Amino acid sequence: MAGNITFTMIKPDAVKNGHIGAILAKINEAGFRIVAMKLTKLSPQKAGEFYAVHKERPFYGELVEFMSSGSIVAAILEKENAVEDFRTLIGATNPKEAAPGTIRALYATSIGENAVHGSDSDENAKIEGSFHFAVTEQF
């Protein structure tokens, strides 16, 4: 399955702004198959665990606070070359630098509130997907 899955979260800003449906439509139009999905809310503890890799970075506290500030949509997506194709679909972290038509160009409001998370490697896609979903929740 390596190379065929990625993990995404529609972040609290995009959920609050009513962009779930539009973002899911872009994902479907790009040929991804949703193999697991749920609407949930991360506690500060769970957000901290998920982003532990950034614990020493100056933005960690703000990131944890933001990611636990509202509901998210967590999803595992399947497609050949999933990680790279999804990173292209979502665009640059800074929405001002994101290519036109990408999810972040359309729905992000800032570098911090950038609408979606996307795994940065096949290994992290598996780790991140398993953080949110049991094997029995993946179809």
N, C-alpha and C positions, 0 to 999 in steps of 0.2 A: 504493500500500500504506500510505501515511501514515494513522495512526489505527487500523490493523488489526493491528499487532503490538506486543508488549511483550517485555521480557527479564526473566527471573527467575533467581535462584540460591537453591537451598535451602542454607542456610549450615551450616558445620561442626557447630554445636550441634544442629540439627535432624537432621542425618544421623547424628551420634553417638547421639542419643536414639531413633533408629529411626522417625522420622516421615516418611520419604520417601513411602511408600505413602499415608498418610493425607493428606498435603499434595497429592500428585498427584490423589487422588480429589476433593478440594475444588476443585482447578483444573478437572478434567473436569466436575464437577457444575455449575460456574458457566458452562459453555458454551465454554470455551477449547479450541482445538485445538493440540496440541503439534506444531510444525513442525520442531523440532530439540531434541535432548536428549542429555546425556552426564554420566556420573559422572567427575569428575576431581579433581585437587588443584592448587591454585594455589601456585606458588613465592612466596616473599616478594617477589621482583622483579615477577612478574606481578600479584600482589595490589596492589603499590604502583603499577604502571602503571594498573590498572583504577580505583583510587581516587585517582588523581593530582589530581583536582579538589579533594580535601580535604587536599592536602599541607601547607598552611599552618595547618590546624586542629589544636587541641591533642590530639584523639583519633586523629589519623592513624596514629601508630606502633602504638597498640593495635589499631586496625582492621586494619592490614596483618598484624600478628602473629596476630590471631584468624582472619582469612580464609585464612591459609596454615597454620593449625594442624591441618587435617583435610580430609577429602573434602567436595566440594560437588556438587550437581547443577545444571548450567547448562541453561537451556531458553529457547527462543523460543516464544512463545505467540501464537496468532492468534484474533482476535474483533473484531467491530466495536466501536469505542471501547475498544480493548484497554487502553491505559495507565490511563485513569480507572477502568474497571471492575476492573482488577487491583488498583489502589491501594485501592479500596473493599474488595475481597475480603481483602487482607492486613491491613488495619487500621492503626492508629496505630503509630509507631515504638516508643513506650512501651507494652508489652503491658497495663499497668494502665489505660491510657486507650483501648485498642482495643475496638471494639464487640464484644459477645458473638457468638460464632460465627465471627469472623474468624480467619484463620490465626495471626496473632500472639497473639490472645487465647487461642487453644487451645494453641499450641506454643512460643511465645517464653518465655524465662526472665528477660530483662532488656532494657533499652534497647540494650545492646551485643550481646547474644546474642538477636537478635529473629527468628530462624528463617528469614526469607526477605528477599531483596532484590527490589525492583520498580522498573523504570525510572520516572523522574519526568516524562518528556516523550516525544513521538513521535521527536524528533531523537535523544535519548539512547538510546531503545530500539534504533534502528538501529545506533548506534555500539557499544553494549554487546553486541548480538547479533553484530555483525561481529568484535568482539574475541575471541569464543569460538568462532565457527563460520565456516567457509568457505562460500561460496555453494553449493557442491556438497553440503554437509551439511544444507542447509535444504530441507525438503520441504513 
